[in-house]
Amino acid sequence: MLLEPTLHRLRELQLTGMAAALEEQQGVPDIQSLSFEDRLALLVEREATVREDRRLTRLLRQARLRLPASVEELDFRSARGLDRSVVLRLAGCGWIRRHEVVLISGATGTGKTFLACALAQAACRRGLSSRYFRLSRLLEELALARGDGSYPKFMDRLQKTALLVLDDYGLAPLNQSERRDLLEVLEDRTGRRATLVTSQLPLDHWHEVVGDATLADAILDRLIHHAHRITLKGGSMRKKKPKTNSSDVATA
């Protein structure tokens, strides 16, 4: 077999996984004992794995998650209202494909951000695009986009994202422009894309954050009805572990 020309051709075709696997096969004793079909299957499997890894890397980079969280790292032992069956069901991402909403509330340090990022990572692992924002930062970026003329393009990117994570809803009251921007974002997503929102506030206080009764009704109508709700309880998980413990990230 003319190995070098074949490897060169595979790389030209961007079949880098197959090229790497073919090179490796040359160093495997008794590789010729495998049938052509078996060797081809190994090459194809490697190419598929490389492409899946590349896609996951791209989706995670685009998601810009605040924490490198995963569902496997979640602590279900602490008494904070985190139901394993509920979380695993959400990690299956059916709710994202059905364009639904997840609302996570709880005090500081109970793990809201970590859980949100873990569910977003689960989405990326299933090939679904995600994007994380602290709500205040998203509203700032929308204001800047309106000023420099990139607002339509920015909104279009948001609307195409399968899962939008809005972290820390309610840290400060919204002004008139922010209310309208948030409503516009949610209007684009309702029934079309999935949204996850976290907040330190109990759900019955979300209305007052908006500051305008009419817009508050419109915003919460798009968030709360038929949403999956998770309320994390207890004090801060950060106080229970030393700062040097790498598992502290699971309690953010």
N, C-alpha and C positions, 0 to 999 in steps of 0.2 A: 504494500500500500504506500502511495506517495503521501506521507504523513504531513510534511510541512505545507505543501500546497493546499491540502484539505483543511489544516488548522487556519491558514491564512484566509481561505474562503469562508469558513465558519465565522471568523471574527469580522470579515467584511459584511456578512449578513447579520451581524450583531447577535450571533448565537454563542455568546461568550461562555455560558454554562456548559454547553455541549463541547466547546473547544477545550475547556479545562478538564472535563471528564475524560475526553479522548486522550489527552496527554497523560493523565493519571493511569489510564488503562494500560499504557505502554509499559509501566513499571510493575504491573500486577502479574505475579507468576501464574502460569497456566491460563492466562486470559483467553487464549485461543480455544480452550476447552468449552467456553460458552458459545452458544449459537449466535448467529448474526442477529436474530430477533431479540435475544436477551441483552446483548451488548447495546443494541439500538435503544432498547427500553431504558437502560441505565443512563444513556446520554440524554434522552428526552426528559427523564425524571430530574436530572441535574439542571437542565435548562429551565424547567418549570419552577424548581426550588429557587434558583437565582432570580428569576423574574418576580416571584412572590416576595422574596426578601427585598428586592429593589423597590417594589411597589410599597411595601410597608415602610421602608425608610423614607420614601418620598411623602407618604401620607402623614407620618409622624412629624416630619420637618414642617409640612404645611400647617399641621394642627397647632403647633407652638404651645404645647401643653405646659402649664406652669410646673407640674411635677411629673417625674417619670414613673407614673403609677400603673399598677396592674391589678386586676381582680384577684389574682392569686396571692397578692400581698395583703389583702384586706384582713383585718382582725375582727372575727365574728365572736370572739370570746367575751369581749367587754360588753357590759350591760348598757348599750347605748341605742337600742332600738333598731339595730341593723340586722335584717332578716336575710339569712343566707339564700333561701329559696327565691326571694324577691330579687336580690342582686344578681343571682345566676340567671334568672329569667331575663332580666334587663340586659345582661351581658351577651345574651343570644342575639340581641340587636333587632328582634322583630318589631319592637316599638319604633325604631328608627325607620325601618322600611314602611311602617304604617303611618309615618309622619306624625308621631304623637309627642307628648311633652312629659318631662320628668322634673319635678320640683323637689329640691333637697333643702331642708331648713334645720337649724340647730345653732347652738351657741358656738362662739369662737373655740377652735381647737378640737371639735368633736369629729372632724374628718370629712367635712363637706367637700372641700376642694380635692382632696385625695380621691374620694369616691367619684366625683365628677370626672376627673382626669382618667381614672381607671376605666370608666364606661366609655370615654372617648377613645382610649387606647384600644379597647375591645372592638370598637367600630372600625378603627384603622386596620386591625388584624383581620377583619372580615371584608376588607376592601372598600370601606365606606369613608368618605372624606369627612373630616372634623375640623373645627376651628374653635380655639379657646380665647375668650376675652374676659378680663374684669370689666364689668358693665361700665364703670366710669371711663375706662380707657377706650372702649368701643365708642361711647358717646363723644369723647374728645376727637377720635379719628374721623367720625362722621362729620363733625363740625369743620375740621380741617379740610376734608374732602369737598364739602360744599364750597369752601372758600377758594380752593384751587381748581375747581371744575371737574374733579374726578369722582364726584358723588354718585352719578349713575353707574359708573364702572365698579365702584366699591360695593354698592348695593347689589349689583348683579352677581358679584363673586359671593357675597353672603348668601344670596338666595339659592345659589347652586350648591352650596355646601350641605351635605347630608345631615350633619349634626352640628348645631351651633351651641356652644357652652357659654352661658353668661353667668359669671361668678360674682358674688358679693352684691346682689341686688339690695338696694335700700340703705346703703351706707350714708347717703346724703339725699335730701329731697331733689327732685328733678326740676329744672327750669322749663319754660315753655317750649324752647327748641328741642331740648332733650326728650320731653314727653312725646312730641310729635315724631322725632326720629325713632324712638323705641317702638311706638305704635306702627310706624312704617315697616320696620324690620320684622315685627311679629306678624303684621298683615301679610307680608310676602311669604312667610313660612307656614302660616296656618293651613293645614290640610295638604301642604306641599312638601314640607321638610320638617325634621325633628328639632326640638329645642330642649335644652337642659338649663335650669336656672337654680342657683344656690343663693341662700340668704340667711343672715343671722336672725332675721325677724320671723316670728310666727306668721303663718299665712293670713291671719285675720288683721294684721297690721300692714300688709302690702299695699292696700288701697291708699292709705294716707301719704305714702312716700311720693306718689305721683303728683299730688298737690292740686289737681284739677279733677273734679268729680266726674265730669263727662269722659275725659280721656282716661281716667283711672278705670272706669267701668269698661271701656273699650279694650284697654290693655289687659286687664285681668280676665275679661271674657275669653281672650285668646290664649291665656295661660292656664287658668285654674280648672275650668270645666273638663271633666274626663281625663285629667292629668294623673300620672302615677306620682304619688306623694310619699316621700321618705322624711321622717322627722327624727333626727339624731338627738339623743338625750344625754344627760350627765354633764360633768365638768370637762375641762380641757384634758384631752389625752396626752398633750405634751408634758403635763406635770407628772405623769406617771412613769416617764422614761428619761434616762440621762441624755443630755444633748449629744453625747458622743455615740449614741446608739444609732446606727444607720437606719433602723426601722422606724425612727421618728417621722420619716416622710409619710408613713402610712396613717398618720394621725393629723395631718394638716387640715 
